Amino acid sequence: VRGNAQKTKMAAPTIETCYVSCCANRTPNALSWGRGGLVAFGTCNSVALYHPQKRTVIATLNGHTGRVNSVQWVHRHDCAPETELVSGGSDNQVLVWEVQDGKFVKSGQCCGHTGAVSALDAIYLGTADAPQLLIASTASDSTVKIWMKQGSHTQCLQTLCFGNGFMMDVSLTLLPHSNVPVLACGGDDCRVHLFIRQNGQFEKVFSLLGHEDWIRGVEWAVKDGEMLLASCSQDCLIRMWKVFAKSDNIMADHDVETIKMKEDVIVVKLEDSFTSYAVTLETVLAGHENWVYGVHWQPPFLKDGIVQQPMRLLSASMDKTVILWGPDEESGVWLEQVRVGEVGGNTLGFYGCQMSPDGSMFMASAFHGALHLWYQDSNKEGEWRPGVVVSGHFNSVQDLSWDPNGEFVVSVGSDQTTRLYTPWRRKNHTEVTWHEISRPQIHGYDMQCLAMVGRFQFVSGADEKVLRVFRAPRNFVENFSNISGVSLEKMLSSSDNIDLPEGASTPALGLSNKAVFQGDLTPQSPDETGQFSSLSDQYTESYFHPLVLTEPPPEDHLLQNTLWPEVQKLYGHGYEMFCLASNNARTVIASACKASKPEHATILLWSTSSWKLLLRLPLHSLTVTQMAFSPDDRFLLAVSRDRTWSLWQQQETAGTDSEPCFTLCGNTDKRNSVHTRIIWSCDWSPDSKYFVTASRDKKVIIWGDCSSAENLEENKPMVIRPCSSVLDVGDAATAVTFSPVKCPNQCYILAVGLECGRIVLYKWRPETDPSAGTDWVKSVEMDDFQCHTLSVKRLRWRPRAGRTGHAEDSGWIQLASAGADHFVKIFNINRLAL
């Protein structure tokens, strides 16, 4: 394996990231829109760079070891696209990222905070030849730290202590016509504190009073030599303050009788002279009905060589609305110009918001991390419409599966949702982008496992004792056809889709998605609406509205109009569900639950036609962690927390209608088990000859040969031994999978996922004497920005060669991965280059 290190470096381009699904962290400062058109946002321990026009995540920056709470592009004074980005996380550090050779790399690290960094800002000082980066960061250790980065050297210049109070947000700017930095901090003392840098140190010059609750956001803007500071608070109000240079003869300009706002004067030493600045309250914006978490100015732009600051302000609130404010053309009074938001669903409002550099789009992150994008309608002036944007789980992704045809991926996560992704094929577009197009299940328990049963049906298990079966409604099949370009006639005729319901909705106090049929959607006649035959008739059960989608739906629709009806519940387990598997004929489902005693570690087999319990397979003493049916359906393999595996063989039964029967044909015990820790994962080779096990003890082992089972005598156990040398992968192996197609040189391809988040591809060739250790070849390891940052939960190859949404090309194979870092990723792998 060592000898292939050089090969690995050259072969790295054989893997390209096809799709990244993620959502923003649930913090007010996790979002920043750069002038280069990229939106940077914190997602778990990474920073994702999203391109709203291309509608794809183009890079993920992995460097933090805790949640990323704050991300900020470092804006340049000439309004050119940014080349640097700063991020702060719950790992108490601030990282600086810089573009080098077209890629972002970590160029600086600020360590010193003793609590999670919650907000930061950065500006450039110095000259163009020797730029200095000034960074202000606030953390839960009740301090604001000032950092300076010059070249590759980073140091802490100053620490501002706030006793036992917290600063929620910071904003930096330069005094107009000077190089003197000004810092604004807003926090839980309901005041905005202003600091100005004098003699190399920030000194507090003033505190702005007025807010009556915690201040959540502050941001500076500079226009015509005057500085405007917007602050938002949990008192539901936004205050705008003006700071401007005070001329000496100001009293002469004004009549004594005029009523004007109270001014506070601060004196600043600029070089050798003293300058007076007046601070006054410009306006108070009242329009939100709940805590205001985010406030942002439209970014300035360059016009005829002069920087112009548009007078438009965006605010996001927990009242589920985002408002765009601007001054009235005639009176100059600040008014609400646009109000958008989310409707329905189990949501709580917005955290942060950002505006595109040209002001034609804005984005907000909701309480559950979902991103919302609105764009200005070019045909109708003043109309804003929801746009297509990236989406994903906001907690660990526990399991995923491809549909049998390899046309979409379904994933389940600890955020209590099941999500479905497919490529969007647009007319007149050659590029195919993946998107979430349905959320079949929104549950009340954390989801744990899933198995596809046929093309449009799946079984899922959560932290409950019940298994639930879901089937696609007609509305989904029609929209799937529109978005993915797959023929609708072909799909409706291929399976028993004649009696499909239109959609599904969840009752107000229920967990089960109820089917909604065509008759349920007809509105009541005017005569009937007056009389209610029962109390329940006053409250409509159906929140479902059929959609005709030609593009992926926004979050509002995903929350309530893309559910799948639940068609069956399966009872039989004594504890929470842990893993599921279905055979390739889609006739049998195997399920297992969490277990600390042998009686609960039993595997249950279910019929998918009658949904009856077929068999109980007792053997293991602790939780069965994963199961897999062999591609020819003759075997069922199970691996367990008790460090052993078991192999069950399907018995030949007379007649086609008889129910399948499985008997134990091989297993390991404490004496002959090679693994010394929990076995996390297992899979079968595509020819059903070998199977692989991966364990926390860092070992990956291939066992077999199972093709000899046909020649066995009755009641004689199979002898299955390791067929490979023991592969040490260097970290706990949490996921493993065999590719459905081999290399051109007939080697098997395996993907191994590790607890640290890395994914490594190996080639394995069966040898007569595996003890030499030459049977394994490490073909490629994904780079730091492709892999996950936390444990890989599941790896699944597309069932057939080629790339979904593209013309058939057997040279490519696709691998889907689910991680504890909230990511679902799909990789294109060129098997001819492996």
N, C-alpha and C positions, 0 to 999 in steps of 0.2 A: 504494500500500500504506500509506503514511504517513497518508493521509486517512482510513483506516479504523480508526485507533487508537481513536477514540471509540466507534465501532460495536463494536469488539472487547470493550471493557470491559462494554458493556451485554449483549453476546451470550454472555458467559462461562457463564451457567447452561445454555446449550445442550449442554454436555458434563457428564455425571455419571460418576463412577467406579463401575463395576458390580462389579468384582472385583480384588483385589490378592492375588497369591500370593507369599509370601516366607517365610524361616525366620530363626531367631535366629543371630547371629554366634557363632563358636566361642570364646567367652570366658566365664569363670565369672560375671561381673557384668552380663551383657547383658540381664537380665530384672528387671522390677519390677512388682508388682501393687498398684494404687492402691485407695483406699477408694471411689472413684467407680465401681469395677467394671472399670476399664480396665487391661489388661496392656500396659506399654510395654516394647519390646525393641529392641535394636540390630540392624539388618539392613543389611549392607554399609555405606554412608555415611549411612544414614537411621535415624530412630527411627520404628518402627511402633507405632500405638496399636490394640490388638486388643480387641474386645468379646466375651468368652467366651459370654455368653448369646445375643447376636445372631449369633455365629460369623462375624463379618466384621471386616476391618481398616477402621476408620472414618477413619483419617488417617495420612499419612506426613509426618514432619517432616524437611525437607531443609535442612541448614545446614553439616554437617561436610564436609570435603574428604578425609577419610581414614576408615578403618573405625571404627565406633562400638563401643568396648570396654566401656563402663559406662553404665548408665542407672539413675536413682534418682528416685522420686517424693519430694517434700519433704512429709513427714507433718506434719499440723497437730496442735497440742496438744489441740484439742477433738474430735479424731477425725472431723472433717467431711471431705467429699471434697476431695482436693488440687487446688490451682489452679496449682502450679508443678512443674517437672520439670527435673532437671539431667542432662546427658550429657557424657561425655568420650570422646575419640577418638584415633586414630593421627595426626591432624593437630596433635597437641600442645595442643589447646585444650579448654576446658570451656565448654559453652553452657547458658544458662538459658532455659527455655521457659515462657511464661505464657499462661493463658487470657484472651483479650480478645474480647468479643462472641461467645462460644461457639466460638472457634477458637484454636488454639495459635499463638503468634508468638514469635519469638526476642526475648527481653527483656534479655539480658546475655551478655557474652563475656569469658572469663578467658584471657588469653594470657600466657605466661611460662615454661611448661614447655619443655624442650629435647628431651624424649622423649615417646613415646606415653603418654597417660593411661590407666592400667589399671583404676583403681577410684576411686570418690568417694562422699561422703555429704554431706548438708546438713540443717541444723536452723534453726528460727526463734529469734531472740533479740529483745530489746526488747519494746515494748508493742504492743498490737493496732493503735493509731493509727499508730505509726511502726515497722513490723516491719523487722528486719534479717535478711538471709539469710546464715548462716555456712556456708561450703563448705570441705571438706577434700578434696584430690585427691592421689593418688599416681601417679607416672609412672616410666618406665624410665630417667629421668635421676637416679635414686637420691635423689629428694627427695619430701617431702610439703609441699604448699603450702596455706596457709590464706587463703581469700578472703572478702571481705565485700561483699555487694550491698545497697545501700540505694537505693530508687527505681530509677532507670536507671543509677546510678553503681556501678561494680564496681572494687574494688582488691585487690591482694595485700597481706595484713597481715604474713605471716611465711612463711619457708621453713625447713623442718626438713630438715637434710642427714643422710644415712645412709652417708656415705663411698662405698664401692663395693658396698654391699648394696642390695637392692630390697625395698620394702614391697609386698606383694601385695594387701592389703585394708586399708581404714580404716573406722571407725565412730564416729559422734558421738552424744553424749547430754548431758543436763543432770544435774548432781548433784541428788538429790531435795530438794525444798523450797528450791531456789535457782536462780539464773540463771547458774550457773557451768558452762561447757562442759567435757566430758571427751572426750578423743580416744584411741581404741585403734588401734594399728597392728600388723599381723602380717606377717612377711616371711621372707626366706631365711636369717636368723640363728636361726631356730627359737624366737624369743622374741616375746612380746606386749608391746609398749611402751605404757605409759599416760602420757598428758600431761594436765595440768590447766591451765586458763587462769588465770593470776595477773597482775594489773596489765597486762591487755591483751595478754600474750604467753603462749603455751603453753610450760609447763616440764615436763620429764620428771620423773615422780615415782616410777616403778617399772617393772621389767621382770619379766614372769611367765615362769618357766622350767618346762619339763616336756615340751613337744613335742620329738621327736627328728628332725624333718625340716621342710622348708619349710612355713610356715603359709599356707594358701590363703584362709581366710575368717574374719572376726570380726564379731560383731553384738551390740549391747547390748539389754537389756530392763530395764524398771524395774517392780518389784512390791513393794507395801507398804513403800515407803521404802528398799528394798534394790535394788542394781543387779546384774544377772546378765550376764555376758559369755560368750558361746559362741564357741569357736575350733575350727577344723578344720584338719587337716594332712595332708601326704603320708605321715605315719606311720600312716594308717588310723584314727586316733582323733579323738574330739571331746572337748574339755575344757570344763567349765563352771566359771567363777570367780564368787565372790560378793564384792561390795564393799559394806560397810555402815558406818554411823556407829557409833563405839565409845563406849559410855557410860563414865563415870569409875569407877563402882563395879562394873565387870563381874566383878572377881575375887571380890567378895562373893557374887555369884549362883551361882558354880560351886564345887563341891567340888574340892579339889586332886587327888583321886584320878581324876576323870573324864578319859577319853581324848578329846581333841578334835583337829581338824585344826589344823595349824600356821597361825598368823596373822601376816601382815606388816602393820605399821602405817604409814600415810602421814598426814602432817599438812598440812592445807589451810587457808589463810587465807580466811575468808568474811567479807566486809566488815571489821569491826574485830577479830573474835575468831578464834581458831584452833580448828579441829575435827579430831579424829582419825578416820581411816577404817581399818577392818581389811580386808585382802584375803586371801581364803582359797579353796582349791580345793574346789568343791562336789561335783563328780562327774566321772568319766571314762566316756564312752560308747564301748564297743567292740562293733561289729556289722558294720562294713564290712570288706571284704577287699582293698581297693585304696585309692588316694589319695582323700581326701574333699575335694571342690572347693567345695561350697557348704553353708552352714548358715544357717537363717533361722527366726526366731520367728514364731508366729502373731501378726498385728497386734493391738494393744490395741483395745478398744472402750469406748464410753461406756454406763454403766448407772446410772440414778438420779443422773446428774450426776457420777459418779465414774469415772475411767479404770480399766478392769480389764485386766490383762495375763494372758491364758490361758497356762498352763504347758504349751505344746506346741512342740516344736522339729522342724524339717524338715531333713534332710540329704541331699545328693546325692553320689554317688561314681562313680569309674571302674569299680567292680565291677558296673555296669549296674543298680544298685538305688537307690531313694529310700526313706528310712526316716522315719517319724513317731514321735518319742519323746515320752514323757510320764511323770510320776511315778505310781507305784502308789498307789491310793487308801488302802490300809491302811498300808503300810510307808513310803511316800514315796520309795522307791527308783526311780530313772529306768529305764524299760524300753522296749523296742521295742513299739509298739502296732500299727503297720501297716508292711508292707514291700511295695513294688510295684517293677516294673522292666520291662525289655524282654528279650525272648527271641529267640534266633536272629538270623540276618542278619549282615551284615558291619559290626558296630557296636563301639564301644569304651567306652561308658558315658556318664555324665552330667556336665555342667559345673555348671550352676546350677539352683536351684529356688526356687519362690515359693508362698505360700499365699494363698488368697482371704481377704478380711477376715472373713468369717463362719466360716472354717475348714472349709467343706463341699467345697472343691475344692483340689487343688494341681497345680502345673505344673512341668515340668523340661525343660531344653534338653539334647539329647544331643550327642555328639561331632560328628556331621555337621550340627548345627544344627537337627535336627528337634525340634519341640515335642511334648511328651506331656502330656496332661491326664487326671487321675483325679478322679472325683466320688464322693461317698458315696451308696451305694444307699439310697434312702428306705424301701424295703421290707424290706431285710435289714440289721440293725444290724451295724456292724463290717465290712461288705463295701464295697470300693472298686472301681469299674469304669472302664475307659478311655473317654474321651469324644472327641467330634469336635473337632478343633482345626485351626488354619490350618497349611498346609505349603507348601513351595516349594523351589526349587533353592538350593544353598549355594555356587554359583559362577556365572559368567557364563552367561546364557541365550543360546544361539547362533542358534536358529531355532524357529519355531512354525508350525502350520498348523491350519486348521479342517477338520473332516470335510466331505464334499461336501454334506451336508444342513444344515450349520451347527449341529449339536447338541452338539458337544464340541470342545475345543482340545487339541492334542498339542504338547508342547514338548521340546526337547533342550538340554542344557547341558554346560558344561565340568566339572560335578560327576559326569560319566559316567552320567547317568540320563536316561531318557525318561519324561515324566509326562503324565497325561491328566486333564483337568478338565472337569466338566460341572455344570449346575445341579441342586441337590437340591430336588425338589418334595415337600414334606411334606404329609400329610393335615391338614386343618383349619388350614393356614397359608397366608396369602396371599403372604407374602414368599418369594422364591426366592433361595437363596444358592449360590454356586459353591464346589466343593470338588475336591481331587484324589481321584479314586476308583480310579486304577490306576497302577502303575509298570511299563509293559510291558517295559522293558529296563533292566537294571542291568549296566553294562559295565566293562571293565578299561581302556578308553581314553576320553579326553575326546570327548564327542559334538560333532558339528559341523553336521549338516544332516539334513533329513527331508522326505519327500514322501508324502502320503496317496495310496494306490492303492485306490479304492473306499472303502466306508464303514468296514470293519473290517480294513483291511490297510495297512501302511505300509512304506516303505523308509527306512533310516537309514544315515548315514555318520559315521564317527568318525576319529580320528587314526590310521587304518590304511588299507591299500590295498583293503580288502574292503567291499562294500556288503552289508547284511543285510536280509532281508525278514521281516517279522513279521505274524502273522495272529491275530486275537482268538480266544481259546478260548470254549467254550460257557459256562463259568462266568462269564466277563466279560459276555457278551451278556445273560445272565439278571440279573446284578446291576445292569448298566447300566439295564435295563428297570425294575427295582425302584426305583432311586434317581431316575432322570430322569422316570419316568412314561410313557415311550414304550412302545407295545404290543409285547410279546415276539413274538406271532404274526407281526406285520407285519415285524419285523426278521429273524426266522428264515426267512420265506418269500421275503423280498426278494432274498436272495443265496444263493450255493451254500453254505449253512451246515449241510448235512446231516451231513457227516463231521467236524464240528469236534471237536478234542480237548477234554478237560475243563479242562485248565490246562497249566502249564509249570513246570519247575524247572531250576536250573542245577547241573550236576555239580560235585563238590567242587573239581576242578582245571580246570574248563572255562570258556569264555566264551560258549558257545552255549546258549540256552534250549531244553531238550528238551521235546517234547510229552509230556504225561501223559494216557493214555486211560483210559476207564472201567475196563478190566481191570487196569490198574496199581494201582488204588486198593483192590482187594479184599484184605483181610488174609489172611495165610497161615493154613492150618489148623494146629491144635496138633501134628499128627503131623509136619508138614513143618518146623516151626521148629527142631527139634533138629538136623537134618542140613543142612549147607550144601554144595551141589554144587560151589561154587568159592569162592575167597577173597573175591571181590567181592560175593558174596551176603550176607556178614556186615554190609556197610555199605549201608544203603538209599540209592538214588540220589534218590528223590523226597522233597523237603521240602515238596511242595505238598499242601495240604489244601483241598478245595472249601469255599467260604464261601457262606452265604446272607446277603447284605447287604441291609438295609433303610435303612441310613444309611452315610455315607462311612466307609471303614475306617481304623483307627488305624495308626500307623507300623509296628508289628510285622507286620501283615498286608500292608501295602504292600511291605515288604521282601522277602517270600517267597511270598505267596499270590496276587499279582495280575500275575505275569509273563505275557507272551504267548509262545507257541512260535515259534521261528525256523524258517521254512519253506524258505529259500533263501539261498545266498551268491553274490554276483556278483563275479567276478574279472576284471580287465582294466586297472586303473589302476596306474601306477608309483609314485605317491606318495600322501600322506594325502588323504582325501576333503575337498572344500571346499564344493560346492553340488550341489543336486538340484532337479529340477522334474518334474512329471508333467502330461500333457495332460488335457484335461477329459473325454475319453472314457475315461480311465484305461487306455489301451492301451499307452502309450509312456512310458518314464522316461528323462530326460536326466541325465547325471552328469558332473562335472568334478572334477579334483584339483589340489592345489598344484603349481605349475609355474614353473620358471625358464628352461625351454627350450621352443621350439615343439612338439617331439615329445610333450611331456607335457601341453601345454595343449589337447590334443584333447578334444572333447566326445564322449562315448559315448552311444549310444541303445540301450535295452533293450526287449524285448517283455515285457509283463506277463503274457502267457498262457503263453509257453514259457520265460521268463527267459533267452532267448538274446540275444547281442549282435547288434544289427541293423546299426548303422552307426557309422563314426568320422567326425567332422566336424573336420578340421584347418584352422586359420586363425590363431588368436591366438598370440602369442609368450610371454605370461605368464599367470598364474592367471586362469581365468574365475571371476569373483566372484559372479555371479548369473545365473540363466536364467529365462525365462518363456515359456510357450506362450500364443498368443493365444486368447481365449475360443472362437473358431470352429475352433481347432486347425490352421489353415492355416499358421501361422508359429511358428518358434522364435526367440526373441531371446536373445542372450548379451552380457553386458558383462564387461570384463576389466580387470586391473591394468595392461595395456598402453595404457590410456586410450582404447580404441576399443570400438565395439559391432559385432555382426554379426547379420544377419537371414537365417534359413534358411526356405525355402518348401517345404511338402510337395507332392510331385508327385502328380497324379491317376494312380492305377494301375488297370489293368484287373482286374476281379473283386474281390470283397470279402475273399477270404482272403489276398491278396498283402500282403507286408510293406510298411510305409510307407517312402517314400524322400524325403529332404530334400536340397535343393540351395541353394547360396548365392545370395541374390537382392539383397543390399545390405550394405554395411559402410562404416565410416569408417576413414581411415588418418591418418598424422601430418599430412597437408596439410589435410584437411577436417574433422578432429575439433575440435569446439568446446571440448570438455573438455581441460584441461591437466594434470589429476591423475587418480589412480585413479578409475574409475567403480565405485561400491559397489553400486548398486541399480538395478532397472528394473521396469517393470510395463506392462500393457496397459489401454487404455480398454475399458469393457464392450462396446462395439460393434465391437471389433477394428480400428478405424480408425487410432488413434494409439498410440504408446508413449512412455514417459517414462524419462529417465535422470537419476540423481543422483550427484554426484561430490564428492570431497574438495576440489575447487576452489570449493565453496560454490554451484555452479550446478545448477539443475534445468531441464531442457529437454524439451519435447515435440516428437516427430518424427512425420512422416506425409506424405501420407495414404496408408495401405496398402491402402485399398479399390480403388485404381486398378490393383492387381496383376493382376486378372482380364483386363484388356484388353491385357496385355503380349504382345509377340511373343516367339517362342522364342529362348532364349539372350541376351536383351537385359536388362541389369541394370536394376533399379528405381531411380528417382531419388527418394531420400527426403531431405527437407530439414527443418530446424527449422520447426515450425508455430507456435511460440510465441516471445515475447521471452524473453531469458535471465533467469531468476528468480534473483536473489542472495538466498540464505536467511540470510546472515550468519555461518554456521558450516559446517564440513564436513558435507555431507548423507550420512548412512549408510543411510537406508531411505526408500523412497517407494512409495506404492500408490494406485491409482485405486479409488474407491468403485464397487461394482457398480450403484448407482442414482444418478441425477442429482438436482440441486436441482429444486425446482418450476419455476424459470425456465430449466431445461434446461442449466445450467452443469455441467461436470464437477467432481466433488469429489475433491481429492487430499490425502493426509496425508503430511507429510514429517517424518522423524525425524533429529535432529542429533547430532553427536558429543558435545555438551555435555549431552545427555539430553532436550532440549526436543522437543515434538511440536507441529507447526503445521498447521492445516487451511487449504487454499487453494481458491478456485474459479477455474476457467479456462474461458474461452469462445473458441472458434476465431474468428479475425478474418482478413479478407483482407490487412490490413497490420499484422502483429504488432509492427513496429518502434516503434510509438508507446508500447508498454509498458502499455497499458490492458487487456490481455487477462487479467492476473492480478489477483485480489482476495484479500487475506489476510482470511479470515473469522473465524478464532478461533485464539488461542494458549493452550495449556494453562497453568494457573498453576503456581507453584513447587512446590506440594504434590501436583500431579497428575502432573507429568512425572518422568522418570528422573533420576538424579544422574550416571550415566555413559552412554556411547554407546548409542544405540538400535540394536539389532542387527537387528530385523525388525518390520515392520508388516504386518498382514493384516486386511482387512475380512471380516466374515461374508459367505459367498457369496450370501446373500439378505437382503432387508430384514426388519426386525422384531427382537425381542429373544428370545434363546434362553430357553425355559422359560416364556414369556409367550404370551398370545393374539396372533395375527397383528396387527401394527400397522405399516403401511408408512411411518409418519412417523419411526420410529427406525431407525438403523443401528448396528451394533456394530463396534468396532475393537479388535483384540488387538495388544499390543505386547510385545516381548521386549527386555530391556536387559542390558548388561554389569554392572549393579548388582544382579543376581540376581533382579530382579522380572519376573513376568508380570502384565500389567495388561489389563483389558478395560474399555472405555469405551462408554457409551451416548451416542449423538449424535443430537440432534433435527434432522434435515435440513431440516425445514420452517422452523426458526428460523435456519438458517445465512445 
